[in-house]
């Protein structure tokens, strides 16, 4: 972007990464490792377990108890979807900006570093993704294209925002939050982004910055 302000290393803000988990012990380690391996280091990772029954909670507490930049919480009961765990993570966060990652997706190493440079101009930034299957094999690769500004009309026609690529202002997210109505179980993120884009535009980076399972 021609009008993009340069953000110096010293001015990089603190980011809170929020990850909901439910019965994903086969995948979450790879997802967590992809966050810890980011080239951008000024972040915390907030993991909220939604009453897993497959041992995910016990593994989380054991494997990451020594990681100072990881905070692990658990819901009081299974909420039936990721909205409540995400909201808990948002409320527990200390960052100026919030990023989301699902517990079976994977970030590329430069994901945060690429996106943060756009935050002077946009309240919400997302990106393209490559798709992988349950075994982690690549299903499709997104070729790099031009960055695109998304408005509400665009989002109504097609949901092009993948939650695991989203980076946005915490202030904006606190005004919206994810709707915990169970009738929106599969669409709570889409509903949130529609409400955000009613007053803001989003930037879709034409480069794939994550693997979506």
PyMOL commands that place a pseudoatom at each C-alpha (Angstrom):
pseudoatom trace, name=CA, resn=UNK, resi=1, chain=A, elem=C, hetatm=0, pos=[0.000, 0.000, 0.000]
pseudoatom trace, name=CA, resn=UNK, resi=2, chain=A, elem=C, hetatm=0, pos=[1.444, 3.369, -1.022]
pseudoatom trace, name=CA, resn=UNK, resi=3, chain=A, elem=C, hetatm=0, pos=[0.117, 5.111, 2.064]
pseudoatom trace, name=CA, resn=UNK, resi=4, chain=A, elem=C, hetatm=0, pos=[1.261, 2.426, 4.484]
pseudoatom trace, name=CA, resn=UNK, resi=5, chain=A, elem=C, hetatm=0, pos=[3.081, 3.863, 7.477]
pseudoatom trace, name=CA, resn=UNK, resi=6, chain=A, elem=C, hetatm=0, pos=[6.266, 2.047, 8.351]
pseudoatom trace, name=CA, resn=UNK, resi=7, chain=A, elem=C, hetatm=0, pos=[6.152, 0.304, 11.725]
pseudoatom trace, name=CA, resn=UNK, resi=8, chain=A, elem=C, hetatm=0, pos=[9.561, 0.072, 13.303]
pseudoatom trace, name=CA, resn=UNK, resi=9, chain=A, elem=C, hetatm=0, pos=[10.588, -2.962, 15.340]
pseudoatom trace, name=CA, resn=UNK, resi=10, chain=A, elem=C, hetatm=0, pos=[10.494, -0.878, 18.516]
pseudoatom trace, name=CA, resn=UNK, resi=11, chain=A, elem=C, hetatm=0, pos=[6.889, 0.118, 17.892]
pseudoatom trace, name=CA, resn=UNK, resi=12, chain=A, elem=C, hetatm=0, pos=[5.471, -3.371, 17.328]
pseudoatom trace, name=CA, resn=UNK, resi=13, chain=A, elem=C, hetatm=0, pos=[2.489, -3.786, 19.661]
pseudoatom trace, name=CA, resn=UNK, resi=14, chain=A, elem=C, hetatm=0, pos=[1.806, -6.764, 21.891]
pseudoatom trace, name=CA, resn=UNK, resi=15, chain=A, elem=C, hetatm=0, pos=[-0.508, -9.378, 20.351]
pseudoatom trace, name=CA, resn=UNK, resi=16, chain=A, elem=C, hetatm=0, pos=[-2.737, -11.886, 22.132]
pseudoatom trace, name=CA, resn=UNK, resi=17, chain=A, elem=C, hetatm=0, pos=[-3.295, -15.116, 20.224]
pseudoatom trace, name=CA, resn=UNK, resi=18, chain=A, elem=C, hetatm=0, pos=[-6.502, -16.938, 21.183]
pseudoatom trace, name=CA, resn=UNK, resi=19, chain=A, elem=C, hetatm=0, pos=[-6.920, -20.680, 20.566]
pseudoatom trace, name=CA, resn=UNK, resi=20, chain=A, elem=C, hetatm=0, pos=[-10.048, -22.651, 21.533]
pseudoatom trace, name=CA, resn=UNK, resi=21, chain=A, elem=C, hetatm=0, pos=[-9.532, -26.407, 21.961]
pseudoatom trace, name=CA, resn=UNK, resi=22, chain=A, elem=C, hetatm=0, pos=[-11.962, -29.295, 22.126]
pseudoatom trace, name=CA, resn=UNK, resi=23, chain=A, elem=C, hetatm=0, pos=[-10.904, -32.930, 21.685]
pseudoatom trace, name=CA, resn=UNK, resi=24, chain=A, elem=C, hetatm=0, pos=[-8.003, -32.104, 19.387]
pseudoatom trace, name=CA, resn=UNK, resi=25, chain=A, elem=C, hetatm=0, pos=[-5.065, -33.842, 21.051]
pseudoatom trace, name=CA, resn=UNK, resi=26, chain=A, elem=C, hetatm=0, pos=[-3.920, -35.193, 17.671]
pseudoatom trace, name=CA, resn=UNK, resi=27, chain=A, elem=C, hetatm=0, pos=[-3.527, -31.708, 16.203]
pseudoatom trace, name=CA, resn=UNK, resi=28, chain=A, elem=C, hetatm=0, pos=[-3.078, -28.979, 18.798]
pseudoatom trace, name=CA, resn=UNK, resi=29, chain=A, elem=C, hetatm=0, pos=[0.667, -29.464, 19.341]
pseudoatom trace, name=CA, resn=UNK, resi=30, chain=A, elem=C, hetatm=0, pos=[1.388, -28.663, 15.698]
pseudoatom trace, name=CA, resn=UNK, resi=31, chain=A, elem=C, hetatm=0, pos=[-0.879, -25.617, 15.909]
pseudoatom trace, name=CA, resn=UNK, resi=32, chain=A, elem=C, hetatm=0, pos=[0.760, -24.373, 19.110]
pseudoatom trace, name=CA, resn=UNK, resi=33, chain=A, elem=C, hetatm=0, pos=[4.252, -24.974, 17.729]
pseudoatom trace, name=CA, resn=UNK, resi=34, chain=A, elem=C, hetatm=0, pos=[3.393, -22.881, 14.666]
pseudoatom trace, name=CA, resn=UNK, resi=35, chain=A, elem=C, hetatm=0, pos=[2.534, -19.972, 16.969]
pseudoatom trace, name=CA, resn=UNK, resi=36, chain=A, elem=C, hetatm=0, pos=[5.658, -20.391, 19.089]
pseudoatom trace, name=CA, resn=UNK, resi=37, chain=A, elem=C, hetatm=0, pos=[7.771, -20.503, 15.911]
pseudoatom trace, name=CA, resn=UNK, resi=38, chain=A, elem=C, hetatm=0, pos=[6.589, -17.117, 14.658]
pseudoatom trace, name=CA, resn=UNK, resi=39, chain=A, elem=C, hetatm=0, pos=[9.309, -14.733, 13.486]
pseudoatom trace, name=CA, resn=UNK, resi=40, chain=A, elem=C, hetatm=0, pos=[7.347, -12.062, 15.380]
pseudoatom trace, name=CA, resn=UNK, resi=41, chain=A, elem=C, hetatm=0, pos=[7.889, -12.736, 19.091]
pseudoatom trace, name=CA, resn=UNK, resi=42, chain=A, elem=C, hetatm=0, pos=[5.937, -10.078, 20.999]
pseudoatom trace, name=CA, resn=UNK, resi=43, chain=A, elem=C, hetatm=0, pos=[2.864, -12.157, 21.803]
pseudoatom trace, name=CA, resn=UNK, resi=44, chain=A, elem=C, hetatm=0, pos=[1.048, -14.288, 24.341]
pseudoatom trace, name=CA, resn=UNK, resi=45, chain=A, elem=C, hetatm=0, pos=[-0.891, -17.443, 23.519]
pseudoatom trace, name=CA, resn=UNK, resi=46, chain=A, elem=C, hetatm=0, pos=[-4.163, -17.952, 25.381]
pseudoatom trace, name=CA, resn=UNK, resi=47, chain=A, elem=C, hetatm=0, pos=[-5.578, -21.476, 25.105]
pseudoatom trace, name=CA, resn=UNK, resi=48, chain=A, elem=C, hetatm=0, pos=[-9.112, -22.201, 26.296]
pseudoatom trace, name=CA, resn=UNK, resi=49, chain=A, elem=C, hetatm=0, pos=[-10.139, -25.851, 26.531]
pseudoatom trace, name=CA, resn=UNK, resi=50, chain=A, elem=C, hetatm=0, pos=[-13.854, -26.421, 26.053]
pseudoatom trace, name=CA, resn=UNK, resi=51, chain=A, elem=C, hetatm=0, pos=[-14.109, -29.405, 28.425]
pseudoatom trace, name=CA, resn=UNK, resi=52, chain=A, elem=C, hetatm=0, pos=[-12.287, -31.895, 26.207]
pseudoatom trace, name=CA, resn=UNK, resi=53, chain=A, elem=C, hetatm=0, pos=[-12.833, -35.574, 26.978]
pseudoatom trace, name=CA, resn=UNK, resi=54, chain=A, elem=C, hetatm=0, pos=[-9.922, -37.016, 24.951]
pseudoatom trace, name=CA, resn=UNK, resi=55, chain=A, elem=C, hetatm=0, pos=[-7.111, -35.995, 27.310]
pseudoatom trace, name=CA, resn=UNK, resi=56, chain=A, elem=C, hetatm=0, pos=[-6.370, -32.682, 25.568]
pseudoatom trace, name=CA, resn=UNK, resi=57, chain=A, elem=C, hetatm=0, pos=[-6.690, -30.713, 28.816]
pseudoatom trace, name=CA, resn=UNK, resi=58, chain=A, elem=C, hetatm=0, pos=[-4.279, -32.958, 30.719]
pseudoatom trace, name=CA, resn=UNK, resi=59, chain=A, elem=C, hetatm=0, pos=[-1.739, -32.858, 27.877]
pseudoatom trace, name=CA, resn=UNK, resi=60, chain=A, elem=C, hetatm=0, pos=[-1.957, -29.080, 27.690]
pseudoatom trace, name=CA, resn=UNK, resi=61, chain=A, elem=C, hetatm=0, pos=[-1.250, -28.638, 31.382]
pseudoatom trace, name=CA, resn=UNK, resi=62, chain=A, elem=C, hetatm=0, pos=[1.656, -31.070, 31.288]
pseudoatom trace, name=CA, resn=UNK, resi=63, chain=A, elem=C, hetatm=0, pos=[3.370, -30.057, 28.041]
pseudoatom trace, name=CA, resn=UNK, resi=64, chain=A, elem=C, hetatm=0, pos=[3.146, -26.272, 28.331]
pseudoatom trace, name=CA, resn=UNK, resi=65, chain=A, elem=C, hetatm=0, pos=[3.313, -25.593, 32.063]
pseudoatom trace, name=CA, resn=UNK, resi=66, chain=A, elem=C, hetatm=0, pos=[6.820, -24.136, 31.695]
pseudoatom trace, name=CA, resn=UNK, resi=67, chain=A, elem=C, hetatm=0, pos=[5.975, -21.792, 28.797]
pseudoatom trace, name=CA, resn=UNK, resi=68, chain=A, elem=C, hetatm=0, pos=[5.719, -18.306, 30.247]
pseudoatom trace, name=CA, resn=UNK, resi=69, chain=A, elem=C, hetatm=0, pos=[3.967, -16.811, 27.232]
pseudoatom trace, name=CA, resn=UNK, resi=70, chain=A, elem=C, hetatm=0, pos=[1.234, -19.484, 27.217]
pseudoatom trace, name=CA, resn=UNK, resi=71, chain=A, elem=C, hetatm=0, pos=[-1.829, -19.202, 29.451]
pseudoatom trace, name=CA, resn=UNK, resi=72, chain=A, elem=C, hetatm=0, pos=[-4.225, -22.168, 29.667]
pseudoatom trace, name=CA, resn=UNK, resi=73, chain=A, elem=C, hetatm=0, pos=[-7.846, -21.968, 30.848]
pseudoatom trace, name=CA, resn=UNK, resi=74, chain=A, elem=C, hetatm=0, pos=[-10.866, -24.272, 30.824]
pseudoatom trace, name=CA, resn=UNK, resi=75, chain=A, elem=C, hetatm=0, pos=[-14.578, -23.584, 30.475]
pseudoatom trace, name=CA, resn=UNK, resi=76, chain=A, elem=C, hetatm=0, pos=[-16.857, -24.579, 33.343]
pseudoatom trace, name=CA, resn=UNK, resi=77, chain=A, elem=C, hetatm=0, pos=[-18.913, -26.723, 30.951]
pseudoatom trace, name=CA, resn=UNK, resi=78, chain=A, elem=C, hetatm=0, pos=[-18.889, -27.640, 27.288]
pseudoatom trace, name=CA, resn=UNK, resi=79, chain=A, elem=C, hetatm=0, pos=[-20.473, -24.753, 25.431]
pseudoatom trace, name=CA, resn=UNK, resi=80, chain=A, elem=C, hetatm=0, pos=[-21.173, -26.620, 22.194]
pseudoatom trace, name=CA, resn=UNK, resi=81, chain=A, elem=C, hetatm=0, pos=[-18.999, -24.395, 20.033]
pseudoatom trace, name=CA, resn=UNK, resi=82, chain=A, elem=C, hetatm=0, pos=[-15.882, -22.180, 19.949]
pseudoatom trace, name=CA, resn=UNK, resi=83, chain=A, elem=C, hetatm=0, pos=[-17.609, -18.829, 20.562]
pseudoatom trace, name=CA, resn=UNK, resi=84, chain=A, elem=C, hetatm=0, pos=[-17.478, -18.942, 24.357]
pseudoatom trace, name=CA, resn=UNK, resi=85, chain=A, elem=C, hetatm=0, pos=[-13.846, -20.153, 24.575]
pseudoatom trace, name=CA, resn=UNK, resi=86, chain=A, elem=C, hetatm=0, pos=[-12.813, -17.414, 22.153]
pseudoatom trace, name=CA, resn=UNK, resi=87, chain=A, elem=C, hetatm=0, pos=[-14.668, -14.799, 24.196]
pseudoatom trace, name=CA, resn=UNK, resi=88, chain=A, elem=C, hetatm=0, pos=[-12.984, -16.023, 27.376]
pseudoatom trace, name=CA, resn=UNK, resi=89, chain=A, elem=C, hetatm=0, pos=[-9.618, -15.730, 25.645]
pseudoatom trace, name=CA, resn=UNK, resi=90, chain=A, elem=C, hetatm=0, pos=[-10.390, -12.214, 24.466]
pseudoatom trace, name=CA, resn=UNK, resi=91, chain=A, elem=C, hetatm=0, pos=[-11.378, -11.108, 27.973]
pseudoatom trace, name=CA, resn=UNK, resi=92, chain=A, elem=C, hetatm=0, pos=[-8.221, -12.668, 29.454]
pseudoatom trace, name=CA, resn=UNK, resi=93, chain=A, elem=C, hetatm=0, pos=[-5.969, -11.074, 26.830]
pseudoatom trace, name=CA, resn=UNK, resi=94, chain=A, elem=C, hetatm=0, pos=[-3.455, -8.308, 27.470]
pseudoatom trace, name=CA, resn=UNK, resi=95, chain=A, elem=C, hetatm=0, pos=[-2.640, -7.425, 23.879]
pseudoatom trace, name=CA, resn=UNK, resi=96, chain=A, elem=C, hetatm=0, pos=[-3.557, -4.383, 21.874]
pseudoatom trace, name=CA, resn=UNK, resi=97, chain=A, elem=C, hetatm=0, pos=[-4.417, -6.728, 19.019]
pseudoatom trace, name=CA, resn=UNK, resi=98, chain=A, elem=C, hetatm=0, pos=[-6.057, -10.157, 18.890]
pseudoatom trace, name=CA, resn=UNK, resi=99, chain=A, elem=C, hetatm=0, pos=[-5.216, -13.036, 16.552]
pseudoatom trace, name=CA, resn=UNK, resi=100, chain=A, elem=C, hetatm=0, pos=[-7.135, -16.285, 16.307]
pseudoatom trace, name=CA, resn=UNK, resi=101, chain=A, elem=C, hetatm=0, pos=[-6.029, -19.797, 15.455]
pseudoatom trace, name=CA, resn=UNK, resi=102, chain=A, elem=C, hetatm=0, pos=[-8.059, -22.989, 15.617]
pseudoatom trace, name=CA, resn=UNK, resi=103, chain=A, elem=C, hetatm=0, pos=[-6.426, -25.990, 17.239]
pseudoatom trace, name=CA, resn=UNK, resi=104, chain=A, elem=C, hetatm=0, pos=[-6.136, -27.978, 14.007]
pseudoatom trace, name=CA, resn=UNK, resi=105, chain=A, elem=C, hetatm=0, pos=[-4.778, -25.195, 11.783]
pseudoatom trace, name=CA, resn=UNK, resi=106, chain=A, elem=C, hetatm=0, pos=[-1.169, -24.126, 11.270]
pseudoatom trace, name=CA, resn=UNK, resi=107, chain=A, elem=C, hetatm=0, pos=[0.419, -20.710, 10.811]
pseudoatom trace, name=CA, resn=UNK, resi=108, chain=A, elem=C, hetatm=0, pos=[3.314, -20.060, 8.472]
pseudoatom trace, name=CA, resn=UNK, resi=109, chain=A, elem=C, hetatm=0, pos=[6.365, -18.633, 10.213]
pseudoatom trace, name=CA, resn=UNK, resi=110, chain=A, elem=C, hetatm=0, pos=[5.955, -15.064, 8.951]
pseudoatom trace, name=CA, resn=UNK, resi=111, chain=A, elem=C, hetatm=0, pos=[2.188, -14.828, 9.466]
pseudoatom trace, name=CA, resn=UNK, resi=112, chain=A, elem=C, hetatm=0, pos=[2.105, -12.199, 12.215]
pseudoatom trace, name=CA, resn=UNK, resi=113, chain=A, elem=C, hetatm=0, pos=[5.073, -10.242, 10.900]
pseudoatom trace, name=CA, resn=UNK, resi=114, chain=A, elem=C, hetatm=0, pos=[3.469, -9.811, 7.482]
pseudoatom trace, name=CA, resn=UNK, resi=115, chain=A, elem=C, hetatm=0, pos=[0.080, -8.809, 8.865]
pseudoatom trace, name=CA, resn=UNK, resi=116, chain=A, elem=C, hetatm=0, pos=[1.154, -6.405, 11.570]
pseudoatom trace, name=CA, resn=UNK, resi=117, chain=A, elem=C, hetatm=0, pos=[2.565, -3.971, 9.018]
pseudoatom trace, name=CA, resn=UNK, resi=118, chain=A, elem=C, hetatm=0, pos=[-0.980, -3.273, 7.802]
pseudoatom trace, name=CA, resn=UNK, resi=119, chain=A, elem=C, hetatm=0, pos=[-2.518, -2.463, 11.169]
pseudoatom trace, name=CA, resn=UNK, resi=120, chain=A, elem=C, hetatm=0, pos=[-2.016, 1.284, 10.885]
pseudoatom trace, name=CA, resn=UNK, resi=121, chain=A, elem=C, hetatm=0, pos=[-4.546, 1.287, 8.058]
pseudoatom trace, name=CA, resn=UNK, resi=122, chain=A, elem=C, hetatm=0, pos=[-7.022, -1.488, 8.857]
pseudoatom trace, name=CA, resn=UNK, resi=123, chain=A, elem=C, hetatm=0, pos=[-8.768, -2.658, 12.017]
pseudoatom trace, name=CA, resn=UNK, resi=124, chain=A, elem=C, hetatm=0, pos=[-8.968, -6.218, 10.695]
pseudoatom trace, name=CA, resn=UNK, resi=125, chain=A, elem=C, hetatm=0, pos=[-6.480, -8.085, 8.516]
pseudoatom trace, name=CA, resn=UNK, resi=126, chain=A, elem=C, hetatm=0, pos=[-6.786, -11.635, 7.186]
pseudoatom trace, name=CA, resn=UNK, resi=127, chain=A, elem=C, hetatm=0, pos=[-5.092, -13.703, 4.487]
pseudoatom trace, name=CA, resn=UNK, resi=128, chain=A, elem=C, hetatm=0, pos=[-5.445, -16.502, 1.998]
pseudoatom trace, name=CA, resn=UNK, resi=129, chain=A, elem=C, hetatm=0, pos=[-4.767, -20.088, 3.120]
pseudoatom trace, name=CA, resn=UNK, resi=130, chain=A, elem=C, hetatm=0, pos=[-3.488, -23.379, 1.789]
pseudoatom trace, name=CA, resn=UNK, resi=131, chain=A, elem=C, hetatm=0, pos=[-5.706, -26.359, 2.587]
pseudoatom trace, name=CA, resn=UNK, resi=132, chain=A, elem=C, hetatm=0, pos=[-4.533, -29.581, 4.225]
pseudoatom trace, name=CA, resn=UNK, resi=133, chain=A, elem=C, hetatm=0, pos=[-6.325, -32.806, 5.096]
pseudoatom trace, name=CA, resn=UNK, resi=134, chain=A, elem=C, hetatm=0, pos=[-6.576, -34.659, 8.409]
pseudoatom trace, name=CA, resn=UNK, resi=135, chain=A, elem=C, hetatm=0, pos=[-3.145, -36.201, 7.885]
pseudoatom trace, name=CA, resn=UNK, resi=136, chain=A, elem=C, hetatm=0, pos=[-1.552, -32.815, 7.138]
pseudoatom trace, name=CA, resn=UNK, resi=137, chain=A, elem=C, hetatm=0, pos=[-1.077, -33.431, 3.427]
pseudoatom trace, name=CA, resn=UNK, resi=138, chain=A, elem=C, hetatm=0, pos=[-1.621, -30.404, 1.191]
pseudoatom trace, name=CA, resn=UNK, resi=139, chain=A, elem=C, hetatm=0, pos=[-4.941, -30.490, -0.623]
pseudoatom trace, name=CA, resn=UNK, resi=140, chain=A, elem=C, hetatm=0, pos=[-4.734, -27.150, -2.415]
pseudoatom trace, name=CA, resn=UNK, resi=141, chain=A, elem=C, hetatm=0, pos=[-2.261, -24.281, -2.624]
pseudoatom trace, name=CA, resn=UNK, resi=142, chain=A, elem=C, hetatm=0, pos=[-3.438, -20.705, -2.985]
pseudoatom trace, name=CA, resn=UNK, resi=143, chain=A, elem=C, hetatm=0, pos=[-1.386, -18.823, -5.525]
pseudoatom trace, name=CA, resn=UNK, resi=144, chain=A, elem=C, hetatm=0, pos=[-0.335, -15.332, -4.492]
pseudoatom trace, name=CA, resn=UNK, resi=145, chain=A, elem=C, hetatm=0, pos=[-2.665, -12.597, -5.726]
pseudoatom trace, name=CA, resn=UNK, resi=146, chain=A, elem=C, hetatm=0, pos=[-3.174, -8.904, -5.076]
pseudoatom trace, name=CA, resn=UNK, resi=147, chain=A, elem=C, hetatm=0, pos=[-4.347, -7.723, -1.669]
pseudoatom trace, name=CA, resn=UNK, resi=148, chain=A, elem=C, hetatm=0, pos=[-8.084, -7.015, -1.618]
pseudoatom trace, name=CA, resn=UNK, resi=149, chain=A, elem=C, hetatm=0, pos=[-10.187, -4.729, 0.551]
pseudoatom trace, name=CA, resn=UNK, resi=150, chain=A, elem=C, hetatm=0, pos=[-13.347, -6.476, 1.771]
pseudoatom trace, name=CA, resn=UNK, resi=151, chain=A, elem=C, hetatm=0, pos=[-16.479, -4.573, 2.746]
pseudoatom trace, name=CA, resn=UNK, resi=152, chain=A, elem=C, hetatm=0, pos=[-19.805, -5.789, 4.113]
pseudoatom trace, name=CA, resn=UNK, resi=153, chain=A, elem=C, hetatm=0, pos=[-21.336, -6.267, 0.658]
pseudoatom trace, name=CA, resn=UNK, resi=154, chain=A, elem=C, hetatm=0, pos=[-18.410, -8.487, -0.340]
pseudoatom trace, name=CA, resn=UNK, resi=155, chain=A, elem=C, hetatm=0, pos=[-18.769, -10.554, 2.819]
pseudoatom trace, name=CA, resn=UNK, resi=156, chain=A, elem=C, hetatm=0, pos=[-22.507, -11.047, 2.313]
pseudoatom trace, name=CA, resn=UNK, resi=157, chain=A, elem=C, hetatm=0, pos=[-21.788, -12.572, -1.104]
pseudoatom trace, name=CA, resn=UNK, resi=158, chain=A, elem=C, hetatm=0, pos=[-18.971, -14.795, 0.126]
pseudoatom trace, name=CA, resn=UNK, resi=159, chain=A, elem=C, hetatm=0, pos=[-17.286, -15.422, 3.459]
pseudoatom trace, name=CA, resn=UNK, resi=160, chain=A, elem=C, hetatm=0, pos=[-13.653, -15.007, 2.482]
pseudoatom trace, name=CA, resn=UNK, resi=161, chain=A, elem=C, hetatm=0, pos=[-12.396, -14.520, 6.056]
pseudoatom trace, name=CA, resn=UNK, resi=162, chain=A, elem=C, hetatm=0, pos=[-10.776, -17.607, 7.584]
pseudoatom trace, name=CA, resn=UNK, resi=163, chain=A, elem=C, hetatm=0, pos=[-10.745, -17.175, 11.350]
pseudoatom trace, name=CA, resn=UNK, resi=164, chain=A, elem=C, hetatm=0, pos=[-7.278, -18.692, 11.790]
pseudoatom trace, name=CA, resn=UNK, resi=165, chain=A, elem=C, hetatm=0, pos=[-5.857, -15.858, 9.680]
pseudoatom trace, name=CA, resn=UNK, resi=166, chain=A, elem=C, hetatm=0, pos=[-7.589, -12.972, 11.452]
pseudoatom trace, name=CA, resn=UNK, resi=167, chain=A, elem=C, hetatm=0, pos=[-5.623, -10.228, 13.233]
pseudoatom trace, name=CA, resn=UNK, resi=168, chain=A, elem=C, hetatm=0, pos=[-7.633, -7.294, 14.506]
pseudoatom trace, name=CA, resn=UNK, resi=169, chain=A, elem=C, hetatm=0, pos=[-7.897, -4.498, 17.030]
pseudoatom trace, name=CA, resn=UNK, resi=170, chain=A, elem=C, hetatm=0, pos=[-8.881, -5.715, 20.492]
pseudoatom trace, name=CA, resn=UNK, resi=171, chain=A, elem=C, hetatm=0, pos=[-10.935, -2.554, 20.950]
pseudoatom trace, name=CA, resn=UNK, resi=172, chain=A, elem=C, hetatm=0, pos=[-13.029, -3.440, 17.910]
pseudoatom trace, name=CA, resn=UNK, resi=173, chain=A, elem=C, hetatm=0, pos=[-13.394, -7.064, 19.014]
pseudoatom trace, name=CA, resn=UNK, resi=174, chain=A, elem=C, hetatm=0, pos=[-14.532, -6.119, 22.519]
pseudoatom trace, name=CA, resn=UNK, resi=175, chain=A, elem=C, hetatm=0, pos=[-17.399, -4.148, 21.004]
pseudoatom trace, name=CA, resn=UNK, resi=176, chain=A, elem=C, hetatm=0, pos=[-18.518, -7.164, 18.975]
pseudoatom trace, name=CA, resn=UNK, resi=177, chain=A, elem=C, hetatm=0, pos=[-17.455, -10.465, 20.596]
pseudoatom trace, name=CA, resn=UNK, resi=178, chain=A, elem=C, hetatm=0, pos=[-18.596, -13.831, 19.251]
pseudoatom trace, name=CA, resn=UNK, resi=179, chain=A, elem=C, hetatm=0, pos=[-22.294, -14.603, 19.567]
pseudoatom trace, name=CA, resn=UNK, resi=180, chain=A, elem=C, hetatm=0, pos=[-22.698, -17.539, 21.967]
pseudoatom trace, name=CA, resn=UNK, resi=181, chain=A, elem=C, hetatm=0, pos=[-26.183, -18.409, 20.716]
pseudoatom trace, name=CA, resn=UNK, resi=182, chain=A, elem=C, hetatm=0, pos=[-25.982, -22.147, 19.962]
pseudoatom trace, name=CA, resn=UNK, resi=183, chain=A, elem=C, hetatm=0, pos=[-28.186, -21.663, 16.895]
pseudoatom trace, name=CA, resn=UNK, resi=184, chain=A, elem=C, hetatm=0, pos=[-25.154, -19.958, 15.317]
pseudoatom trace, name=CA, resn=UNK, resi=185, chain=A, elem=C, hetatm=0, pos=[-22.866, -22.863, 16.214]
pseudoatom trace, name=CA, resn=UNK, resi=186, chain=A, elem=C, hetatm=0, pos=[-21.264, -23.076, 12.763]
pseudoatom trace, name=CA, resn=UNK, resi=187, chain=A, elem=C, hetatm=0, pos=[-21.543, -19.413, 11.806]
pseudoatom trace, name=CA, resn=UNK, resi=188, chain=A, elem=C, hetatm=0, pos=[-20.646, -17.426, 14.922]
pseudoatom trace, name=CA, resn=UNK, resi=189, chain=A, elem=C, hetatm=0, pos=[-17.411, -16.166, 13.345]
pseudoatom trace, name=CA, resn=UNK, resi=190, chain=A, elem=C, hetatm=0, pos=[-19.134, -15.151, 10.091]
pseudoatom trace, name=CA, resn=UNK, resi=191, chain=A, elem=C, hetatm=0, pos=[-21.781, -13.303, 12.115]
pseudoatom trace, name=CA, resn=UNK, resi=192, chain=A, elem=C, hetatm=0, pos=[-19.084, -11.452, 14.074]
pseudoatom trace, name=CA, resn=UNK, resi=193, chain=A, elem=C, hetatm=0, pos=[-17.209, -10.373, 10.950]
pseudoatom trace, name=CA, resn=UNK, resi=194, chain=A, elem=C, hetatm=0, pos=[-20.405, -9.126, 9.322]
pseudoatom trace, name=CA, resn=UNK, resi=195, chain=A, elem=C, hetatm=0, pos=[-21.027, -6.919, 12.344]
pseudoatom trace, name=CA, resn=UNK, resi=196, chain=A, elem=C, hetatm=0, pos=[-17.429, -5.671, 12.302]
pseudoatom trace, name=CA, resn=UNK, resi=197, chain=A, elem=C, hetatm=0, pos=[-17.555, -4.872, 8.594]
pseudoatom trace, name=CA, resn=UNK, resi=198, chain=A, elem=C, hetatm=0, pos=[-20.757, -2.897, 9.037]
pseudoatom trace, name=CA, resn=UNK, resi=199, chain=A, elem=C, hetatm=0, pos=[-18.460, -0.117, 10.251]
pseudoatom trace, name=CA, resn=UNK, resi=200, chain=A, elem=C, hetatm=0, pos=[-14.987, -1.187, 9.040]
pseudoatom trace, name=CA, resn=UNK, resi=201, chain=A, elem=C, hetatm=0, pos=[-13.318, -2.595, 5.972]
pseudoatom trace, name=CA, resn=UNK, resi=202, chain=A, elem=C, hetatm=0, pos=[-11.009, -5.603, 6.156]
pseudoatom trace, name=CA, resn=UNK, resi=203, chain=A, elem=C, hetatm=0, pos=[-7.834, -6.284, 4.221]
pseudoatom trace, name=CA, resn=UNK, resi=204, chain=A, elem=C, hetatm=0, pos=[-7.453, -9.724, 2.658]
pseudoatom trace, name=CA, resn=UNK, resi=205, chain=A, elem=C, hetatm=0, pos=[-3.757, -10.303, 2.028]
pseudoatom trace, name=CA, resn=UNK, resi=206, chain=A, elem=C, hetatm=0, pos=[-3.323, -12.158, -1.265]
pseudoatom trace, name=CA, resn=UNK, resi=207, chain=A, elem=C, hetatm=0, pos=[-0.561, -14.331, 0.171]
pseudoatom trace, name=CA, resn=UNK, resi=208, chain=A, elem=C, hetatm=0, pos=[-1.288, -17.606, 1.972]
pseudoatom trace, name=CA, resn=UNK, resi=209, chain=A, elem=C, hetatm=0, pos=[-0.127, -17.252, 5.560]
pseudoatom trace, name=CA, resn=UNK, resi=210, chain=A, elem=C, hetatm=0, pos=[-1.670, -20.381, 7.083]
pseudoatom trace, name=CA, resn=UNK, resi=211, chain=A, elem=C, hetatm=0, pos=[-2.685, -23.975, 6.506]
pseudoatom trace, name=CA, resn=UNK, resi=212, chain=A, elem=C, hetatm=0, pos=[-6.399, -24.618, 6.972]
pseudoatom trace, name=CA, resn=UNK, resi=213, chain=A, elem=C, hetatm=0, pos=[-7.458, -28.149, 7.911]
for i in range(1, 213): cmd.bond("trace and resi %d" % i, "trace and resi %d" % (i + 1))
show_as sticks, trace
zoom trace
